[in-house]
Amino acid sequence: MHPEPRDPNPAPAPAPAPAPQVTVVVIGYNDRSHVGDAVRSALAQGPAVAEVIAVDDCSTDGSDRLLARLAEGEPRLRVVRRGVNSGGCGSPRNTGIDAARAPYVMFLDSDDVLPPGAVEALLAAVTEARAEVASGLCVRRELPSGREQPWQAPLYAARAVLPRPSRRPRLVHDTLCVNKLYRTDFLREHGIRFPEGRFLYEDFVFTARVLAAGPRVALVPDRVYVWQVRRSADRLSLSLDREHIGNWTARVEACALAYDILLSAGQKQLARAARAKFLDHELRMYARELGLRDARYRRAWWARTREYLGRYDAADWELNPAAPGRLLARVVLASPEPRDLPRLRELAARPARLLPPYARTPEGDPVWSADLPQVSLAPLLAGPVPALPLAVDAELRPRARVSPLRLRLHELYGRVAEAGPREVDVVWQARDDERTRGRATVALTRRGADTWSAEVPVDLAGLGAGTWDLRLTVRFADGGQREVTAHALAGAGRLRRRAVPSAVHGVLLAQPYATHSGALALRVATGVRGVLAVARGRLGRLLH
C-alpha cells in the first residue's frame, strides 16, 4: 500500500482554547428575574472562565434558590450567600474578591450581561500587554427599546497599552468597575477594595484606588459589557434614582473621596482630571434636572454644590476656562441662592447652549448678567467658534401635514458674525433607533444685528410614528461647523399637541415639546389606533 500524499497546504491548526484564568463575580439582591441571565452570560464566555461566583446579598425573593439550582448542573458556578444584606454593591463584590481562585477577576451586576467574546478579548489584551488591568467598551442598553449608547467611547477608539494611567488622564471619566479585567493578586497586594455597606457610587472609589496604584493598563475597542437600563422598573438602580438630595450628596462625597485618593498617592494629574470631570459630567447632568425638583431640593443642591466647589483651587479653574461646566460652576459659586435655572439648564445641555441676554460691563467686558458681573464670560472671546455654546431657537407649530420649522441663531459677543454663518443642516433623529428623516440644508439670513434665521418644511407624515430629536449643524464661511440642538420656544400656544389630517395615515397626532435640557423634540402618533393609545396613556397618567 502506498501512503496517502500529504496536502502541501494543510489547513492551519485551530487556535488552542484559552486556559481557564478568569473569575467572574456576579452580585445580586432580590433580582430573581434577571440574575439567571447574567450568570448564563458569564458561563457562556467559554473555557477562559474558570469559575463564576454568584454572591447573593441576602435576597428574600428566591434568588438564592434559583442560583442553587443552576449550580447543580454547572460545576464552574459557586454560590455564596451573605448572611446579612449590605445595602450596597461594594460588600458583595469584596466577598467575591476574597473567594476568587483564578488569576484574573471581573465583575458583573445581576441585571446586566456580558456579550459573547468579552472575557476572551480582555484576557488576550491583559496577557499580551503584561498589564494589571484590561478595559473595554461598555454599552448602555435602554430597555425595552433596545437602544444602545457607548459609554466613554473616545477612550476605546483603538487598542492601546498605557505604562501608567497618567499617560491618559481621561481614564478618570470611566468610573465603571464592570468593563474591566483585573489581575487578582494586584488587587490583593495593594489592598484595593470597594467601600463596605450602603455606599452609593462605590465604583468611583474603587476605580480611584486602582488608578492610584499606577497599574499598566490595556485598552481594547471590543464590546465587553452591556449595561441594561430599565427606567420603568419598580425599583430603579441606585445610580438612576436621582430625585432625592441624598443621591447628589453621595455622588459628591464619592467624587471628593476619589480626588483625595489620587492626590494622596501622588497622582496630581489624575486628581486634577477628576475635578474637571466633576464639572463636565456630574455638575451638568444634575443641573439639567433641577427644573424637575422642588424648591427644597434646589436649595439643598445649591448649598451642597457651592460647598464642594469652594474646595477647588486656582489651578482647577485654569484648564479650559470656557468649558460649559466651568461657567456653570462659577454662577453657582457667585450666587448664595439658586438662580437662572432655565438658562443654566441650557448651558448644561449637550451640546451646550448659552441663551440671551449677553450682558457686558460698562467697560464692554462680557459677563453672565448685569446683576452677576463677577462671573466673566471673557473666555468665550478666545475659543474657536465651533466650540462655543451657540444658541439656536426653534419653533414648530403642527397645523398641516407639512408644517414650517422656524430657526433663529443668536449672536454671541460678535463671534458668530466674525465666523460668518452661511447655512444650517437640519435632520430629525429617531430616539429609539437613531434612524434619520427629513434631512435638509437651508441658508441662514441675517435679521438685524444679532440674529440669523431660516425656515424648513417638516413633513410630519414622512417622519412617521415615534419620538424625534432635532439635530442641527451650523456651517460657517471659513469651512468650520458646529453641531447643536435647538432651544424649544415655549409659551403662546407653541408646544401644543395637534391632530393633523394625513392621506397616508388618515390622522396623525404631533406634539412638539422641550426635553429636560430644553431642546426641541417631537412626538408623532399615526392612525386612529396610535391617537387612541396616546389618549389612553394621557388618561392613565391623570388618574394615577
NUMIDO-526516 format. One record per residue (C-alpha): residue in three letters; x, y, z. Coordinates in steps of 0.001 Angstrom, whole numbers, plus 500000, padded with zeros to 6 digits. Each point is the difference from the previous one (the first is absolute). Layout:
BEGIN
{'Ala',{X,Y,Z}}
...
***
This chain:
BEGIN
{'Met',{500000,500000,500000}}
{'His',{501150,503494,499210}}
{'Pro',{499735,502675,502690}}
{'Glu',{497485,502799,499445}}
{'Pro',{501639,503045,498403}}
{'Arg',{500436,502919,502366}}
{'Asp',{498052,503185,499382}}
{'Pro',{502600,502620,499023}}
{'Asn',{497770,502743,501495}}
{'Pro',{498476,498494,503149}}
{'Ala',{497384,502016,501819}}
{'Pro',{501365,501804,503018}}
{'Ala',{499413,498254,503281}}
{'Pro',{497222,501573,502042}}
{'Ala',{501177,502435,502643}}
{'Pro',{500254,498352,503390}}
{'Ala',{497187,500840,502357}}
{'Pro',{501035,502562,502621}}
{'Ala',{500859,498494,503352}}
{'Pro',{497434,500606,502747}}
{'Gln',{501430,503094,501710}}
{'Val',{497051,502259,500846}}
{'Thr',{497591,500263,502912}}
{'Val',{496769,501866,499202}}
{'Val',{498343,501355,503140}}
{'Val',{496238,500485,499545}}
{'Ile',{498275,501956,502759}}
{'Gly',{496266,500268,500574}}
{'Tyr',{497272,500848,502462}}
{'Asn',{496320,499162,499445}}
{'Asp',{500508,499802,496244}}
{'Arg',{498706,496499,499323}}
{'Ser',{498597,500935,496590}}
{'His',{503386,501065,498613}}
{'Val',{502822,498359,501951}}
{'Gly',{499715,496732,498071}}
{'Asp',{500633,501779,496695}}
{'Ala',{503029,501735,501476}}
{'Val',{501493,496727,501263}}
{'Arg',{499335,498208,496714}}
{'Ser',{501673,502823,498035}}
{'Ala',{503093,499557,502171}}
{'Leu',{500079,496212,499616}}
{'Ala',{499507,500374,496232}}
{'Gln',{503337,501826,499739}}
{'Gly',{501621,496600,499545}}
{'Pro',{503027,498221,501441}}
{'Ala',{501821,503228,500946}}
{'Val',{497592,500259,502940}}
{'Ala',{501283,497785,502782}}
{'Glu',{497118,500787,502332}}
{'Val',{496954,502186,500454}}
{'Ile',{499392,501080,503581}}
{'Ala',{496417,501141,500555}}
{'Val',{499850,502056,503186}}
{'Asp',{496431,500318,501257}}
{'Asp',{499655,502932,502399}}
{'Cys',{497418,498308,502229}}
{'Ser',{497135,500126,497504}}
{'Thr',{496434,499296,501095}}
{'Asp',{498469,499303,496571}}
{'Gly',{501398,496503,499420}}
{'Ser',{503074,501118,498066}}
{'Asp',{502215,497724,502104}}
{'Arg',{497874,496931,499219}}
{'Leu',{500069,500777,496281}}
{'Leu',{503796,500339,500118}}
{'Ala',{500315,496749,501934}}
{'Arg',{498041,498164,497296}}
{'Leu',{502227,501465,497301}}
{'Ala',{503101,498896,501944}}
{'Glu',{498776,496401,500169}}
{'Gly',{500607,499588,496280}}
{'Glu',{503041,502271,499627}}
{'Pro',{503208,499160,501881}}
{'Arg',{501535,503402,499189}}
{'Leu',{497245,501842,501885}}
{'Arg',{500427,500644,503712}}
{'Val',{497300,501716,502036}}
{'Val',{500925,502053,503050}}
{'Arg',{497088,501265,502084}}
{'Arg',{500706,502858,502371}}
{'Gly',{498328,499705,503400}}
{'Val',{499046,503683,500242}}
{'Asn',{499032,502393,497237}}
{'Ser',{502695,502645,499547}}
{'Gly',{497789,502693,498472}}
{'Gly',{502417,500633,497149}}
{'Cys',{502154,498446,497303}}
{'Gly',{503459,500314,501567}}
{'Ser',{499787,497336,502704}}
{'Pro',{498803,497151,497717}}
{'Arg',{502737,500860,497486}}
{'Asn',{502568,499858,502792}}
{'Thr',{498599,496604,500939}}
{'Gly',{500592,498922,496414}}
{'Ile',{503593,501286,499996}}
{'Asp',{500711,498045,503184}}
{'Ala',{498520,496807,498523}}
{'Ala',{501665,500270,496561}}
{'Arg',{502429,497201,499114}}
{'Ala',{500964,501005,496443}}
{'Pro',{502870,502302,498997}}
{'Tyr',{497603,502635,498654}}
{'Val',{496646,501326,501193}}
{'Met',{497204,502112,498547}}
{'Phe',{496601,501136,501248}}
{'Leu',{496467,499664,498660}}
{'Asp',{496776,501407,501434}}
{'Ser',{496933,497763,500131}}
{'Asp',{497945,502144,497597}}
{'Asp',{502718,500265,497320}}
{'Val',{501669,497537,497623}}
{'Leu',{503387,499286,498463}}
{'Pro',{499930,499955,496184}}
{'Pro',{501575,496999,498223}}
{'Gly',{503793,500167,499891}}
{'Ala',{500342,502594,502747}}
{'Val',{502202,497965,502346}}
{'Glu',{502152,498653,497182}}
{'Ala',{500657,503536,498656}}
{'Leu',{500960,501361,503411}}
{'Leu',{502103,496977,500921}}
{'Ala',{501939,500146,496726}}
{'Ala',{500674,503701,500500}}
{'Val',{501130,499751,503607}}
{'Thr',{502312,497044,499396}}
{'Glu',{501542,501299,496759}}
{'Ala',{500702,503387,501589}}
{'Arg',{501088,498463,503311}}
{'Ala',{497642,502480,501605}}
{'Glu',{498256,500040,503351}}
{'Val',{496750,501323,498535}}
{'Ala',{498241,499624,496649}}
{'Ser',{497019,502182,499145}}
{'Gly',{497503,499947,497126}}
{'Leu',{496887,501675,498686}}
{'Cys',{496786,499968,502014}}
{'Val',{496691,500715,498276}}
{'Arg',{496887,501293,501755}}
{'Arg',{496937,498179,498715}}
{'Glu',{496695,501742,500646}}
{'Leu',{497202,497510,500607}}
{'Pro',{497522,499184,498642}}
{'Ser',{500975,502011,496887}}
{'Gly',{503395,498297,499642}}
{'Arg',{501678,503284,499071}}
{'Glu',{503724,499824,500712}}
{'Gln',{502440,502768,500830}}
{'Pro',{503736,499462,500489}}
{'Trp',{501445,501094,503322}}
{'Gln',{503153,502160,499787}}
{'Ala',{500539,498941,496391}}
{'Pro',{503028,502297,499320}}
{'Leu',{502039,497997,502504}}
{'Tyr',{499449,496823,498014}}
{'Ala',{500349,501205,496422}}
{'Ala',{503162,497922,499507}}
{'Arg',{502175,497487,501814}}
{'Ala',{502546,501495,502340}}
{'Val',{502384,498998,502742}}
{'Leu',{500722,502594,502679}}
{'Pro',{503067,499493,502208}}
{'Arg',{498147,501993,502670}}
{'Pro',{496586,501677,500198}}
{'Ser',{501398,503554,500025}}
{'Arg',{500852,499532,496317}}
{'Arg',{496259,500360,499317}}
{'Pro',{498301,502165,502654}}
{'Arg',{496613,499451,498363}}
{'Leu',{500001,496575,501650}}
{'Val',{498431,501704,503018}}
{'His',{496823,500489,497938}}
{'Asp',{499397,496252,499832}}
{'Thr',{499011,499375,503596}}
{'Leu',{498383,496630,499280}}
{'Cys',{501592,496949,501567}}
{'Val',{498112,497449,497904}}
{'Asn',{501559,500472,496538}}
{'Lys',{503431,499074,501273}}
{'Leu',{502084,496914,500752}}
{'Tyr',{502357,500219,502990}}
{'Arg',{502937,497862,501022}}
{'Thr',{498772,498525,503270}}
{'Asp',{503357,500207,501772}}
{'Phe',{500325,503669,498970}}
{'Leu',{496804,500816,501889}}
{'Arg',{501072,498003,503031}}
{'Glu',{503591,501281,500097}}
{'His',{498809,503617,500008}}
{'Gly',{497038,499385,502290}}
{'Ile',{497602,501317,497367}}
{'Arg',{496423,499457,501093}}
{'Phe',{496588,501585,499722}}
{'Pro',{498511,502100,502793}}
{'Glu',{497938,497788,502272}}
{'Gly',{496300,500283,500772}}
{'Arg',{497525,502434,498484}}
{'Phe',{502391,502230,498080}}
{'Leu',{498600,501373,496727}}
{'Tyr',{502425,500371,497093}}
{'Glu',{502406,497525,501556}}
{'Asp',{501531,499417,496569}}
{'Phe',{501257,503624,499965}}
{'Val',{502100,499251,503065}}
{'Phe',{501122,496558,498831}}
{'Thr',{501082,501383,496608}}
{'Ala',{501951,502800,501697}}
{'Arg',{501808,497433,502162}}
{'Val',{500877,497991,496902}}
{'Leu',{501350,503051,498143}}
{'Ala',{501863,501221,503093}}
{'Ala',{501975,496750,500040}}
{'Gly',{501408,500867,496554}}
{'Pro',{499248,496763,498104}}
{'Arg',{500984,499226,496443}}
{'Val',{496711,500243,498058}}
{'Ala',{498907,498421,496714}}
{'Leu',{497066,501539,498110}}
{'Val',{497974,498157,497358}}
{'Pro',{497184,501240,497718}}
{'Asp',{498005,496773,500450}}
{'Arg',{496554,500049,501615}}
{'Val',{500576,498314,503340}}
{'Tyr',{496979,501012,502091}}
{'Val',{496308,500750,499454}}
{'Trp',{498581,502332,502634}}
{'Gln',{496227,499510,499863}}
{'Val',{498017,503067,501027}}
{'Arg',{496415,499347,501082}}
{'Arg',{498546,503440,500801}}
{'Ser',{496475,498592,500327}}
{'Ala',{501014,497444,502630}}
{'Asp',{498197,500007,503366}}
{'Arg',{503364,500447,501715}}
{'Leu',{502479,502235,498161}}
{'Ser',{503686,499205,500205}}
{'Leu',{501845,502029,502625}}
{'Ser',{501698,502215,497410}}
{'Leu',{496759,500819,498147}}
{'Asp',{497976,500918,503092}}
{'Arg',{501004,503681,499970}}
{'Glu',{496821,501701,501233}}
{'His',{501136,500126,503661}}
{'Ile',{502709,502373,501200}}
{'Gly',{501739,497092,501744}}
{'Asn',{500995,498677,496588}}
{'Trp',{501805,503244,499115}}
{'Thr',{501623,500144,503436}}
{'Ala',{501272,496435,499570}}
{'Arg',{501324,500762,496529}}
{'Val',{501857,503103,501163}}
{'Glu',{501497,498063,502914}}
{'Ala',{501149,497216,497673}}
{'Cys',{501597,502516,497608}}
{'Ala',{501705,501774,502898}}
{'Leu',{501355,496721,501380}}
{'Ala',{501247,498936,496551}}
{'Tyr',{501872,503310,499674}}
{'Asp',{501575,499590,503448}}
{'Ile',{501103,496445,499172}}
{'Leu',{501709,501078,496787}}
{'Leu',{501628,503052,501547}}
{'Ser',{501316,498134,503045}}
{'Ala',{501570,497426,497655}}
{'Gly',{501911,502750,498177}}
{'Gln',{497804,499745,496890}}
{'Lys',{499559,503780,499701}}
{'Gln',{499154,499954,496300}}
{'Leu',{497295,497389,500480}}
{'Ala',{498661,501825,503061}}
{'Arg',{499703,503216,497976}}
{'Ala',{498287,498092,497203}}
{'Ala',{497532,498547,502515}}
{'Arg',{498976,503472,501120}}
{'Ala',{499586,501096,496380}}
{'Lys',{497851,496932,499356}}
{'Phe',{497700,500992,502887}}
{'Leu',{499335,503346,498306}}
{'Asp',{499490,498559,496543}}
{'His',{497961,496934,500934}}
{'Glu',{498416,499966,503465}}
{'Leu',{499265,503720,500274}}
{'Arg',{498489,500277,496523}}
{'Met',{497898,496831,500332}}
{'Tyr',{498353,501052,503253}}
{'Ala',{499625,503665,498959}}
{'Arg',{497941,498868,497003}}
{'Glu',{497549,498359,502402}}
{'Leu',{499614,502830,502531}}
{'Gly',{496813,501171,498314}}
{'Leu',{498403,496646,500892}}
{'Arg',{500666,500429,503732}}
{'Asp',{498182,501964,502687}}
{'Ala',{501293,503169,501646}}
{'Arg',{501307,498147,503068}}
{'Tyr',{502102,497651,497870}}
{'Arg',{501366,502902,497948}}
{'Arg',{501127,501942,503053}}
{'Ala',{501669,496931,501509}}
{'Trp',{501668,499124,496669}}
{'Trp',{501244,503545,499546}}
{'Ala',{501463,500204,503512}}
{'Arg',{501685,496588,499776}}
{'Thr',{501459,500792,496591}}
{'Arg',{501326,503398,501102}}
{'Glu',{501690,498395,502988}}
{'Tyr',{501790,497455,497827}}
{'Leu',{500992,502463,497274}}
{'Gly',{501464,502211,502701}}
{'Arg',{502744,497386,500432}}
{'Tyr',{501282,500542,496454}}
{'Asp',{503238,501971,499707}}
{'Ala',{501169,502427,497308}}
{'Ala',{501647,497258,497933}}
{'Asp',{496697,498096,499833}}
{'Trp',{498386,502964,498231}}
{'Glu',{502817,500734,497549}}
{'Leu',{499499,497000,497729}}
{'Asn',{497533,500750,497169}}
{'Pro',{498308,502994,501675}}
{'Ala',{497379,500271,497225}}
{'Ala',{498668,496476,500626}}
{'Pro',{496253,500031,500769}}
{'Gly',{500418,498161,503302}}
{'Arg',{502466,502592,501263}}
{'Leu',{497741,502912,499044}}
{'Leu',{497089,498269,501712}}
{'Ala',{502092,499374,503122}}
{'Arg',{501024,503662,500202}}
{'Val',{496347,501072,499993}}
{'Val',{499251,497591,502849}}
{'Leu',{502976,501273,501996}}
{'Ala',{499121,503635,499415}}
{'Ser',{496383,499797,501180}}
{'Pro',{498994,498903,503520}}
{'Glu',{496525,498996,498764}}
{'Pro',{498794,498041,496953}}
{'Arg',{499505,502239,496974}}
{'Asp',{499728,499985,496213}}
{'Leu',{499067,496302,499983}}
{'Pro',{498497,499956,496462}}
{'Arg',{503135,501621,498597}}
{'Leu',{502296,497691,501981}}
{'Arg',{498021,497007,498727}}
{'Glu',{500737,501022,496418}}
{'Leu',{503686,500603,500770}}
{'Ala',{500157,496512,501536}}
{'Ala',{498530,498405,496851}}
{'Arg',{502067,497967,497538}}
{'Pro',{500923,501845,497865}}
{'Ala',{499895,503045,502287}}
{'Arg',{497817,503014,499165}}
{'Leu',{500529,503420,501565}}
{'Leu',{496730,501893,499679}}
{'Pro',{499639,503804,500079}}
{'Pro',{500397,502489,501573}}
{'Tyr',{503627,500576,499048}}
{'Ala',{500922,502642,502566}}
{'Arg',{503105,502205,500159}}
{'Thr',{501577,502152,502664}}
{'Pro',{500183,503773,499446}}
{'Glu',{503516,499331,498692}}
{'Gly',{498619,497577,497410}}
{'Asp',{501153,496725,501572}}
{'Pro',{497598,497033,499552}}
{'Val',{498405,498767,503234}}
{'Trp',{497280,497550,501034}}
{'Ser',{497430,502710,500747}}
{'Ala',{499741,503618,501093}}
{'Asp',{499318,498946,503602}}
{'Leu',{502731,497323,500065}}
{'Pro',{502927,501817,498357}}
{'Gln',{502585,498102,502042}}
{'Val',{499464,496983,497723}}
{'Ser',{502114,500906,496984}}
{'Leu',{499265,498511,496586}}
{'Ala',{503230,501389,498553}}
{'Pro',{501302,496470,499242}}
{'Leu',{497341,499800,497262}}
{'Leu',{501841,502702,498084}}
{'Ala',{503039,497791,499491}}
{'Gly',{498670,496507,499264}}
{'Pro',{499373,498668,496476}}
{'Val',{496473,500732,498772}}
{'Pro',{499121,496311,499344}}
{'Ala',{500611,499363,503712}}
{'Leu',{497813,502839,501293}}
{'Pro',{496610,499435,501683}}
{'Leu',{498002,501408,497098}}
{'Ala',{496283,500529,500539}}
{'Val',{497383,499177,497377}}
{'Asp',{496290,500461,500713}}
{'Ala',{497492,497711,498276}}
{'Glu',{496236,500211,499548}}
{'Leu',{497775,497348,498440}}
{'Arg',{496198,500370,499948}}
{'Pro',{498457,496947,498317}}
{'Arg',{496971,501284,498084}}
{'Ala',{500204,497923,496833}}
{'Arg',{501743,496881,498693}}
{'Val',{502904,502240,498989}}
{'Ser',{500677,502630,502667}}
{'Pro',{502746,502638,500197}}
{'Leu',{502924,499695,502411}}
{'Arg',{501326,503483,500796}}
{'Leu',{503585,500378,501243}}
{'Arg',{501810,502999,501449}}
{'Leu',{503761,500094,500685}}
{'His',{501202,502529,502588}}
{'Glu',{503120,502128,499913}}
{'Leu',{502521,499337,502795}}
{'Tyr',{502121,503049,500757}}
{'Gly',{500832,500513,496337}}
{'Arg',{501523,496547,499535}}
{'Val',{497231,498646,497754}}
{'Ala',{500108,502913,497562}}
{'Glu',{503770,499716,499943}}
{'Ala',{499741,496381,498829}}
{'Gly',{497278,500743,497438}}
{'Pro',{497133,497500,500396}}
{'Arg',{498853,498876,496540}}
{'Glu',{497604,497070,500338}}
{'Val',{498585,497412,502334}}
{'Asp',{499565,496259,499495}}
{'Val',{496779,498660,501513}}
{'Val',{499216,496381,500802}}
{'Trp',{497516,498168,502248}}
{'Gln',{501413,497000,501878}}
{'Ala',{497810,497229,501443}}
{'Arg',{500459,499656,503749}}
{'Asp',{499704,496195,499985}}
{'Asp',{502273,498900,497170}}
{'Glu',{501747,503195,498796}}
{'Arg',{498698,499718,496431}}
{'Thr',{499724,503404,498320}}
{'Arg',{497324,501700,497921}}
{'Gly',{499243,503418,498552}}
{'Arg',{503579,500960,499198}}
{'Ala',{500316,503484,498441}}
{'Thr',{502484,502853,499637}}
{'Val',{498792,503594,499984}}
{'Ala',{501694,503402,499876}}
{'Leu',{500198,502200,503069}}
{'Thr',{498764,503554,499457}}
{'Arg',{501164,502842,502197}}
{'Arg',{497186,501699,501930}}
{'Gly',{501276,503185,501604}}
{'Ala',{503259,500213,501920}}
{'Asp',{499670,497000,502257}}
{'Thr',{498144,497127,498320}}
{'Trp',{499886,497814,496885}}
{'Ser',{496902,498045,498987}}
{'Ala',{498928,497087,497817}}
{'Glu',{496780,498128,499286}}
{'Val',{499708,496323,499098}}
{'Pro',{496857,498019,499022}}
{'Val',{499407,496911,502157}}
{'Asp',{498051,497109,498474}}
{'Leu',{498347,498553,503104}}
{'Ala',{498626,496950,498180}}
{'Gly',{503447,499377,498515}}
{'Leu',{501507,499820,503464}}
{'Gly',{497538,497354,501139}}
{'Ala',{499163,498838,503507}}
{'Gly',{502517,500416,502774}}
{'Thr',{501971,502560,501963}}
{'Trp',{502302,502177,497908}}
{'Asp',{502897,502176,501149}}
{'Leu',{500983,503038,497941}}
{'Arg',{503703,500103,499040}}
{'Leu',{501590,503025,498354}}
{'Thr',{503399,500805,498511}}
{'Val',{500831,503673,499506}}
{'Arg',{502535,500543,497206}}
{'Phe',{502263,503049,499767}}
{'Ala',{501748,501856,497197}}
{'Asp',{503446,498761,501012}}
{'Gly',{498927,496342,499686}}
{'Gly',{499518,499502,503722}}
{'Gln',{496834,498491,501434}}
{'Arg',{498257,499563,503309}}
{'Glu',{497569,497212,500862}}
{'Val',{497210,501301,502220}}
{'Thr',{496562,499212,501316}}
{'Ala',{497330,502709,500077}}
{'His',{498366,501715,502942}}
{'Ala',{496254,499329,499870}}
{'Leu',{498068,503256,500068}}
{'Ala',{497095,499668,502414}}
{'Gly',{496958,502103,500820}}
{'Ala',{497241,501470,497831}}
{'Gly',{498715,496547,499044}}
{'Arg',{503258,498910,498375}}
{'Leu',{500486,496577,501618}}
{'Arg',{496519,498588,499452}}
{'Arg',{498847,496568,498845}}
{'Arg',{498023,500203,496751}}
{'Ala',{498120,497507,497845}}
{'Val',{500861,500373,496311}}
{'Pro',{498218,498291,497057}}
{'Ser',{502209,497653,498017}}
{'Ala',{499384,498289,496648}}
{'Val',{502296,497142,501059}}
{'His',{498884,499443,503602}}
{'Gly',{496557,501597,500036}}
{'Val',{500996,502070,503011}}
{'Leu',{503162,500619,501946}}
{'Leu',{500662,501621,503346}}
{'Ala',{503049,502264,500260}}
{'Gln',{501334,501532,503199}}
{'Pro',{503121,502171,500106}}
{'Tyr',{501479,500075,503508}}
{'Ala',{503074,501072,501961}}
{'Thr',{502277,497276,501351}}
{'His',{501441,500170,503530}}
{'Ser',{502872,502075,498566}}
{'Gly',{497629,502345,498146}}
{'Ala',{500618,498666,496488}}
{'Leu',{497220,499710,497431}}
{'Ala',{498743,496480,499337}}
{'Leu',{496867,498640,498330}}
{'Arg',{497651,497131,500769}}
{'Val',{497923,498606,497138}}
{'Ala',{497161,497453,500251}}
{'Thr',{498471,498727,496756}}
{'Gly',{496570,498619,499179}}
{'Val',{496894,499777,502166}}
{'Arg',{501520,497190,502071}}
{'Gly',{503123,502048,500747}}
{'Val',{497970,503068,500944}}
{'Leu',{497779,497934,502316}}
{'Ala',{503080,498470,501650}}
{'Val',{501291,503494,500782}}
{'Ala',{496600,500991,501420}}
{'Arg',{499868,496883,502198}}
{'Gly',{503526,500656,501251}}
{'Arg',{499123,503585,500832}}
{'Leu',{496870,498916,501874}}
{'Gly',{501955,497379,501910}}
{'Arg',{502575,502562,501144}}
{'Leu',{497256,502375,501137}}
{'Leu',{498265,497256,501997}}
{'His',{503317,498889,501517}}
***
